[in-house]
């Protein structure tokens, strides 16, 4: 929810940095992680930042949103998702790489880069919800051991809801804009009406091919012709965006981890 509100603040170039720092301070754990990343080799110049205010000033207005996203990715999941057989580290790595690829693709497609980054970062938030929801019930049918075929089909048959539907409920509650919500809801089978969903389809597929995919999702990235046509991008754009994202991914992963 703080990340959603931060997105609104950073879109207004007149927002004082003090307002941004005050918002971030509402979450002590997030503040701690932001300081850790700000003092990492990626951002640190000279003496380390002793406070969040110093960190925000150091990284600057345009970078603080991405930094908060890095920190949020580490905070949002802290244990293995047994329903999918995915570790917390694997979750974070997929989220970060997909977000970085989204950011690069958005610039090429003429879409908002900050929104694209957020969509990539939170793409799998519905999976966390479903994993936590089934844990107390003792459901022993996990995809890793018993699943097959497209992930959303298995989720719907097993749980009565898929992760994209769960993400829609959560992100509405967190007050994210509709463009972000519909991008995640539709990205498995995007239509022409939702360009951001098509962009997310391409970015998630690129993450999978880079070795950071999710079980059962490869089926959704096998026909990129539609997303290419809607976004105006081609294979070379995705390839180049992925290379740039991977260059940033290593240092960022180390800082967040």
N, C-alpha and C positions, 0 to 999 in steps of 0.2 A: 504494500500500500504506500509506503514511503517512496519507493522507486517510482510509482505512478505519479505521485505528487511532484517528485523531483523533475520528472519529464516535463510537466507543465511549466515549472520554474525556469528550466534551462532554455526553453523555447523563447523566453522573453529576455533579450539581451540587456534589458534595464534592471533585471533582478539583482539586488545587492548580494555579494558573496556571503555576507553575514546571515541573510535569510536562508541560503542554502545550508550553511553550517548548522543553523538552529534546527532546521528540519531533520538533518541527519543525526543530530544529537538525541533525537527522540528514541533512537534504538541503540542502546549501549553496546550490544554485540556487533552491530553493523559498524558503529564508530570505531571499535577496536580493530576490526578487520580492515577498514579503510586506512587507518593509520599504518597498519602493517604493510599494506600494498604501497602506500605513498612513500614509505621508507625503504622499499625494495630497490633493487638496482635499476628497475625500469624508470622510476621517477626521481630517485634521490640525487640531489646535487648539493654537496657541502654537508652541513650538519643535518641530522635527522629532525623531522618535524616533531615537536613536543606536544602539539595539540591538534585537534581537528581543524581549528581555524587556520593554523599555519599550513596544514596539509592542503586545504581547499585553495588557499592563495598560491601555494607552490604549483599545484598541477593546473590551475587555471579553470576558467568558466567552461570552456568547451570540452575539457577532459574529465571533469568531475562526475559527469553522468556515467561515462564508461567505467570509471574507477569504482563508483558505487555498484554498478552492475557486476563487476568482478567480485566484489566483496559479497554481494547478495547471492551469487552463484555458489559460493563456498558455504554460505549460511543456510541455504534453503534445504539442503539435505545432508544429514550427518551419519547415515548408516546405509547398509546394503538394502536394496529394494528386492526383497525375497520373491515377490510376485513375478519379477522379470529376470532375476538372476543377475542384476547389475549392481556394482559397488558404487559407493558415494563418489569415489574418484572418477569412475567411468561416467557417471551422471554429469559431474562438473565439467569434465573434458568435452563431452558432447555438447553441452550447453554453451561453453565458451567458444569452441571452434565454430559451431553453427552461427553464433552471434557475430563473430568476427567475419565470417564469410558473407553473412547477410549484409553487414555494413559495407563491405566492398562491392557487392552486387548492386545494392541500392544506389550507390553513386553512379554506376554505369547505366542503371535503368531509369534514373530520374525520380526515384522515390526517396522518402525521408530516411536518412541514415540512422538517426536516433531511434525512430520507431522500428526500423528493420532490426537494429541491434537488440532491442528489447524483446521483440517477437522471437528472435532466435534464442535468446537467453532463457525465455520462459516457455518454450515450445513443449516441454515435457512435464510441466508442473502438474498436469492432470494425472500423470503416472504416479507421482508421489501420493496424491490424494487417494487413488484407488488402492495402492499398496498399504497405506495406513488404515484404510477403511476395512479391508479384508483381514488384517492381522488378528484382531480380537475374535473374529468368527472362526478362526482355525481352518480357513480354506486351504486345502493342500494341493490344489491344482495350479501349479505355477507354469508359466510359459516355457521356462528353461527346460523343465523335465517332461511336460505333457503337451505343450502347445505346438501348433503347426499352422502354416498358412498365414495370411495377413493378420497383423497384431490386433487391429481394431475389431475384426470379425471375432477373433478369439475372446477378446475382452467383453464384447457384447453378449456372446453366448455364455460366458462363464459368470459375468458379473451383472449383466443387464445394462451396462453403460460402457462406452469406450473412453479412452483418455482425452480425446479432443473435446468430447461433451463435458467431461469433468472440468477441463481447463476453462471452458466457457463459463461455467457456473462460478468458479473461483475468481476469474479475472473480472467478471462483472461485480462481484462482491468487493474486489480490490479497487474498483473504479477506474479500470483501464479504458481507454477509448475504444470505440467499436471497431476501428480499423485494425487494432491489434488483436482483438478478440476473434473477429471473423477470419483473420489470417491463420490463426492456430486451428480454429474449428474446421476450416476447409482445406488445409494444406495437404492432406493425404490424396484428395481427389479435387484439385482446385478447378474453378470455373473461370471463364473470361471476366466475370464481374468482380473478381477479387485479385487484383494484381499482386498484392503483398503475399497472398497465399501461394501463388505460383512461384514467387521469389523464394519463399520458405521451402517449397518442394525441392527446388534446385539446390539450395544451401544444405538442406538435410541430406540429400543424396550425395553431395560432395563430401560431407563429413563422414558418411558411411564408407565411401571409397577411400578415404584417408585413414581408415582403420578405427573410426570412432562412431560406430553406428549402434543401433538398438536392435535387440532380437525381434524378428518378425516384421521389420519395417522395409526391408529391401524391395518388397513388392510394389511399394508406392513410388519408387524412384526410377522404375524401369522404362517408363515412357515419357521422356522429358520434352517431346515435341510440342505438346500443348503449352507448358510453361515457357518454353523458348519463344513461341509465337506471341504469347500474351505480354511477356516482359521485353521483347525485342532483343533479347540476349542470345548468344550462341555458345557452343562448347568451349571456344577459346576464352570467352569472357569468364565462364565458370572456372576454367583451368587457371587463368591468371589471378582471379580473385582468391582462389584457394591457396595459391602459392604465397600471396601477400599475407593472407590470414595465418598460414602456418608459420611464417617468419615471426609474427607477433605471438603466436600461440605458446611456443616454448617458454619464453621468459614470463609470460602472464600466468601460465599454469604453475610455474615454480613459485611465483609470488603469492598466488592464491592458496596453493597447497600448503 
